[in-house]
Amino acid sequence: MSSEDERSDEPEAGAPEQLALIRETVRRAKVPRAKPRTWRGAALAEELPVARVLVNKGALHLDQYFDYAVPEELDAEAQPGVRVRVRFGAGGRQVRGGRREGGGLIDGFLIERRAGSDYQGALAALAYVVSPEPVLGPELLALSRAVADRYAGSLADVLQLAVPPRNGRAESKASPAPLPPPPAPAPGTWERYAQGPAFLGALAEGGAPRAVWTALPGPHWPEEIARAVAATLASGRGALVVVPDGRTAGRVDAALTEVMGEGRHALLTADSGPEKRYREWLAVRRGSVRAVVGTRAAMFAPVADLGLVAVWDDGDSSHSDDNAPFPHVREVLELRAAHGRCAFLLGGTHCTVEAAQLVESGWALPLRADREQLRIAAPLVRTVGDGELARDGAARSARLPSLAWQTVRDGLRSGPVLIQVPRRGYAPRLACERCREPARCGHCAGPLEAPDQQDLNCAWCGRAETAWRCAACGSGRLRARIVGARRTAEELGRAFPAVPVRTSGRDHVLDSVPDQPALVVSTPGAEPVAEGGYAAALLLDGWAMVGRPDLRAGEEALRRWTAAASLVRGQPEGGTVVIVAEPTLRPVQALVRWDPVGHARRELAERAELGFPPVSRMASVTGPPEAIAAYLAAVELPSEAEILGPVPLPGAVSGRPRRQGDAPPGETWERALVRVPPGRGAALAAALKAAQAARTARGTGDPVRIRIDPPDIG
């Protein structure tokens, strides 16, 4: 080792001073940034140093605001409405340097800035501001709170539905400059309705009319919605339209572009993708566009100076959210119309019982055409009942009556023909050919089905059945109780070999078909639009839709039928609809007369007599039997409340995805219904919410699921 190396190991005279200097420099450098996300010892904002935050916790006992300290460095960005990250769940014992520390990081929204806090202990500091974009405005916050109270839910759960997830790339881009209001449109086809031009005129003048619109069948309703939106924008206000699915949204989107031009409205659907959808949502929040059309989540769209809310086809199940607290589009838009004092339009070719109640109560006025206009727009509807089927040899051998075959032949001469089948697949439900006993699985007693032409499987457990024999008579031959769309297409293809056959269903949904002779076999809700309208339509197995064990079976069947029949040309153009169902059934008679309003009013009168929704308010409480009993014993219901049940719920079907609200596999759940008379719905929701909050705060017992106004009560 060299002498230089030996000398290098010896400490120099100035080394202790240098080390002390380095330590002091590092100590001073750590002072302002020593405790990121806790801000221990950091200075607070000089003005309004307290931030009131809603944390992203859906538990009902945490449905409140929490106070946090605002560090000086976050003062500029920490404004009401922005997304923040905070520490939550540490308790009050971890306090250091005047700051509450510990807990996990969680998302939240900054609600307001305050000069002081009601909490006497030390406050935790905001960890950081996720984005300076104020996405939660006062109007959206007030609406979300009203929805949470209406459905006995938490504000955090509602905001999960109301505010889309952040996308940094979309947020970094500026929204386009807003265009000037368009001119007031001409009435157009609104003139077919007695009050149609007056309704548009009221919108253009800044009024707030409320109407239940029974639209005439045919292709004009998207343009009529677009004209209502254009009239609202002409008054300097905004408009919101909510439709059940992306296909319908596309039709309204095209109509809005044709009536108002590009750049005046936004399309909010899940099909757009997260970045594009968030960019469109930001354009609405920033005021770049004043009109919105979208699916269910668009009901919370933050449209500036809202002047019109509209919902199309409110009876569609897609309008009811599957996530807590399960809000319905119609109810949310009613809240927006009442709180914002804006116009309200509920439209559809049918009329739900809830829509009839709005008219009956005087909250909204009817908007429909007279019988002369209806005879021009609606197709001819003919029925085939059990008596005709029994006497018809063709129907016994081929399942389709002679009238249906003749209608198909006549229709194919001038255009496409629509065939609506209640089930998809080949032969979804089977029975013994000899004694008509339903075919059951030998393992779990589930119904047997034939999704393919040869395979016989159980619809519950999925097991293959290779040697089935009827337990009642011993026969081994099967017949189809409900024939699926695939077999119907196969039969029609053999009967009309020169005509193309197209199918539309859950696996593959067609948007439209050309105006050429073709057979279009579709399940309900998947019917494609035909250019120029269908020449004819067959509505098969109507008994399968009417005979469901559900309070809304008749209403839903009529809605499905009118939706399909509305795609057919009017009677003056030769349009014909044949429905295979017993003519004496009330929904069938309403379809023949094309009187969905009368059907809804009769249903409403019966439900009022029996105390069923929507006349009464009802809630379902679902869970394990012990949990249901404990919950009902603890809840302080209004004195007028009546408890129905509890009754056992069907278990989850093995081999199929578990639906929202189904019991876990192997468990038995029960459901109790609680109903109150009109005017006591708010008290019922408050009582159920308070009991659920107390239960979750204790953290004991199995979970209980609450749903206000359940769409399916059996």
C-alpha positions, 0 to 999 in steps of 0.5 A: 500500500502506498503512502498516499493510500495510507494518508487518504485513510487519515481524517483531515483537520476540517472533516468534522466541520464538513460532516456537521455542515452536511447534516445541517444542510440535509436537516434544513432541506427536509423542513418544507418537504419532510412529511409528504401527504401528512404535512406535519408542521406545514403552514396552513392556508391563511384563508379558509384553512378547513376543507369539508370532504366527502370520502368515497365510502358507501357505508351508510354510517359514514354518509357525512362530511369530514373536515381536513386541514388545507396546507398552504401549498394546496391552497390554490388547487383545493377548491370546492368540487375537485377530487382529492385524496385523504387519509382515513381510518386512523382514529384520534390517537395518532397526532404528531406535530399538530396533525392527525396521521395514519390511515389509508389513502382514499378518494373523495370530493372537496365540498366546501372551504371553511374558516373553522371546524366543528371538530375539536381535535386535531385535523388530518391534512389533505394528502393532495389534490388529484386534479384542479378540475371542479367536477362536482358543482352545487347543482349536481351535489344537491341532486345527488343528495336528493337521490340518496335520500329518495332511495335510502342510499349514501351520497358516495354511492350516488356520486359513483354513478353521477361523476365518471372516472377521471381520464387525464388525457381528456382532462388536459384538452380544452373544450371547444367554444360554445356555439350560439343558440340555434333558431327555434325549429318549425313544428314539423311532425309535431303538428300531428299532435293537438298540443304538439306545436304549443308544447314546442312554442312553450319550450322556445319561449322559456316555459317549463311544460310537463307532458306524458307523450304517447308517440305515434308509431313510425320513424318520426319520434327521434326527429320530434325529440330533436325539435323539442331539444332545439326549441329549448336551446333556442331559449338559451337553456340546456336540454337532457335526453335519456334513452334505454340503449346505445342503438336508440341513442344513435338514432336520436344523435343522428336526428339532433345533428340533422336538426341543429347541426354539428357541435351543439350536443354531446353523446354520453354512452358506454360504447364511446369508451372512457376517454371520449365519454369523459371528454364529452362529459367535461364539455357539458360541465364546462358549458361548451355544449348545452344538449345531451343525449345518452343512456342511463348514467347521463341522467346526472349530466351537469347541463348548464341552465337546464330547461328540458329533461326527457326520457324515452321508453321509461318502462325499459328495464335498462332505465333502472340502475343495478348499483346501489342505491338503484335509482330509476331514470324517470324518478331522477328526472322528475327530481331534476324537473321539480328542483330545477323548475324545468320542462319534463317530457316522458315519451314512448309508443306505450304508456307505463302505469307510472306515466298514467299516474303522473297524468292522473295526479295532474303533475303532467299533461297528456300529449297524444294524437287523435284517432284519425292520426293514429289510424294513419300511422298504426298498422292493422293488428289481427289476432290468432287465438287458441280456438283458431289454432285448434282448428288450423291444421297448418298451425298444428303441424308447423306451429304457425297458423295459416293467417301468419303464413299468408301475412308473411307471403303478402309482406315479402312482396313489398319489403322485410317481415319481422318475426318476434319470438319471446326466447332465443336459441333453438327450443328453450323449453321442452315438454313431454309430447304425450302428456305435456308434462314439463321436461325436468332434469333428473339431477336437480329438477331444473327445466330441460332446454335444447340450445342447439338442435341436438344437445339436451341440457339442464337450464339450472345445473348445465348437465347433459341429459342423454336418456330422458324419460317422462316421470308421469307417463314414461314417454321418451318423446319431447315437444317444444313449449316455447320455440326459440328464435333459431328454430323459428328462423330455421322453419321459416327458411325451409318454408321460404327458401328463396328469401334471406333469413336474418336473426337479431338477439342477445349474441348479435343485435342488428341495428338496421336492415335494408328495405328488401324482402327478408325474414328478420327473426328477433327477440323482444328489444333487439328488433332492428329498424327497417328502412322504410318500415316493415311490411308485416310483423308476426308476434309469436307465443304471446301467452309466454309473455303475458303468463309470467308470474309478475305484477307487470307482466301484462304491461311489459308484454304490451310494451314489447308488442307496441315497440315491435309493431311501431316498426311496421308501416301504417295501415294505409301502406299495407302494414299488418301485424299478427299476434298469436295470443288469446284475443280476450286478454287485456293487453291483446285487446289494447294492442288491437285498439292501439290504446296503451293509455287506456290499458295503463289507466285500468292497471293504475285503477286496479293497483290503487284498489289493491294498494300496489305501486306506484300508488303506494310506496314500497321497499324490499328488504332482502337477506338471510332469514336471521338478518331479516328478522333482526332488521325488521325488529330494529327498524322504526317504521312509520305507523302506516307501514305494512310488512308483507312476508318475509318469503323465501327467494329462489336460489341462484341458478347453477352454471349462470352468472349471479345476478344483483340481489341473488343469494350466494350459492348454497344459501337461502335468502328471504325477502320482505316487502314494506309498503306505505300509503302515498305521501309517506315514502320519504319517511319510509326511506329515512327509517330504513336508512337509519336502521341500516346505518346503525347496523353497519356501524355495529358491524354485526350480523349478515348484510341486508339489501334494501331497495326502494320501489323494486321493479320486480315484486312478483 
